[in-house]
Amino acid sequence: MALGYVRPARPEDAGEIARIQLATWRVAYRRILPRHVLENLDEAWLARRWTAAVQEPPSAAHRVLVAVEQAEQSYLVGFTAFGPADAEALAPNEPAEALGADVAAVTDLLVEPRWGRRGHGSRLLAASVDLWRSDGFGSAVAWAFDADEATRKFLTSTGWAADGAARALDVEDMLVPQLRLHVALPAEPAPEPAPTPPAPAAPVD
């Protein structure tokens, strides 16, 4: 079984996050996005954006987490980014109040394909849920490409479901359909009551 853990991203992780994003997109989205768009993505530009996201988040609830594979060496193998739902989380013509202040929005959740099926996505999601609870969120949303069956299957297997919202991204004059998934955060299990101490034995005459 794979050994791994999740931790908050550090500024020095930005280059690896950008590399993972680029490598994953070029594999997972090669039949979804135009080839020249994927080929022309600038890894250095992505790294600068991730440095800013880690060092200067818009709020304390905007977070970037990384998944680490432990072997003889440790490797960054995936990441997720999220924050309070904003205009980017809305569907076209959806009113701003459609998603309340207690909704988190996942903007990225990626595991590099060669490290797939080793529990890293589940660990990233579980760590995110813990942080959403601590930040006061009651639910979360995420956009996924219609054609990205792997992401949709992973999220729905963990309790997410389509909420009926849809949109199409304009990528170099190509409209790429997306659907929005959502999940209500499960309630934390109530602590088990402390065992009742046994009654003292009756004195023996």
N, C-alpha and C positions, 0 to 999 in steps of 0.2 A: 504494500500500500504506500502511496506517495506521502511523503512528509512535507508539510508546508504550513505557512501561516500568513496572516494579513496584518499589515501595519500602515500607519499614515505615510503618505509619500513625503520625501524630502527633496529639497531643491536639486540635489545631485542626481536624483532619479529621473529628471526631466528627459535626458537624452534617451534612456532606455524606454521610458513610456512612449516617446515619439517613435522609436524603432518598432516597438510592439504594435502600436497603432497602425503604422504603415504596413508592416508585414502581414498583420491580420486582415486589414482592409483589402490588400492585394490578393489574398486568398479567398476570403469570405464574400467579397463584393465584386469579384471579377466578372460575374455574369449579371450584376445588378447595376453597377455604375459604368459609365463610358471608360474604355481602356485608357485613353489618353489622359483622363482626369486622374486616375490612379497612378499612372506613370509619372505625371508631372508634379505630384505632391512633394513638397520640400520638407525633408526631415528636420533640417535646422530651424525652419520656420515653426514647425510643430513643437519642437523642443522649447523654443522661446515662449510659446503660448503656455506650455505646461509649467515652465518655470514661474511665469506670472500667476498661474492658477494655484500653485502650491505656496508661493511666497506672499501673494497679495490677493487672497480670496475676497470676494465681495462681502462676505459675512462669515461669522464663525460656523454657520451651518452649511457653508459650501466646503466640501471636502473631496480630497483625492486619496484613494487607498490603493495600495499595491499588493499583489499576491507574490509570495516568495516560495520557490521550490528549494527544499533542503536536500542536498546530496553531499558529495565530498566538497563541493562549493555551493554557494547560494546563488540563485538566479532569480531575477525579476521575470515573471512569466505572464502577468496580467495586471489589469487595473480597473478601477471604476471611479467615476466622478458624479457627484450629485449636489443638489442644493435645493432651496425652496423653489416650488413651481413658479415660473414667471411666464412672460408672454411667449417664449419659445416652446413652452409646454402646451399651449393652447392650440385647438384646431382652428382652421379658418372661420372667421366670423363668430367665434365663440366668445361670449362676454368675459371680461377680465375676472369677474367674480365666480366663474364656473368652477375654478379650482381654488379652494380656500387656502388660508394661511397655514393649515395643518397638513398640506400635501407636499411631499418631496418629489423632485423630478430627477430621474437618472438620465444623464446625458451620454455616458459611456459605460459600457461593461464588456470588456474584451479580455480573452485569454488567447495567447498565441497558439495557433493550431497544433504545433508540435508538442505542446504541453496540455492538450485537451484530455478530457476524461480522467483527470487525476484529482478532481475535487476542488480545484482552484476557484471555479465560478461559484460553486456553492458556498465556499468560505467567504468570498468577496460579498456575496449577497447576505449571508448571515451577519457579517460584521457591519454591513450597511444598516440592516434592520435594527441592530443594537443601538447604533448611533442615531437613527431616525427616532427611536423611542426616547432616547436621552435628550434630543433636541425638540421634543414635543410634537412630532409628526404622527398622524393617525393613519395615513395611507401614502401610497407612492404611485407615480406614473412613469412610463417609459415609451418612447416611440421606437418602432421596429419596422424595417422594410418588409413589405408584403412578401417579397421573395426570399427573405432571410429566414428560412425554415428552422435553422439550428437555434437561433436566438429565441424565436417564438416558442419552439418546443421546450427549450430550457426553462423559460419563464413560466409557461403554463404548467409545467410539471411541478413547479414550486408554489402553485396557487394563484398565479396571475391570470387575468382574463382580459380579452378585448372589451373596451368600454363603449364601443360604437363610434368613436371619433376617428376620422381619417383625413389625410392630406396628401398632397403630391409635391415633392421637392423638385424645383427647377434646377437641374444640373446640366449646364451647357446646353440649354434648350431641349433637354430630355426630361420629361416628367416621370419621377420615380415615386410610386405610391408607397405610403406608410400607413400603419394603423397604430393606435395607442392602446397600450395595456395598462392595467391598474391592479393594485392589490391593497386590501385593508390589512393593516398590521395586526397579527394575532395578539391577543391579550397575553401579557406575561402570566405564567402559572402562579397561582397564589402559593405563598410559602406554606409548607406543611406544618400543622400545629405541633408544638413540642409535645413529646409523649408525657402522659400524665404519670407522675411518680406513683408507685404502689403505696397503698395505705399501710401505715405501720402495723406490724403484727400485734395482735392482742396479747397482753401479758399472760404468761402461764402461771397459774396458781401452784 
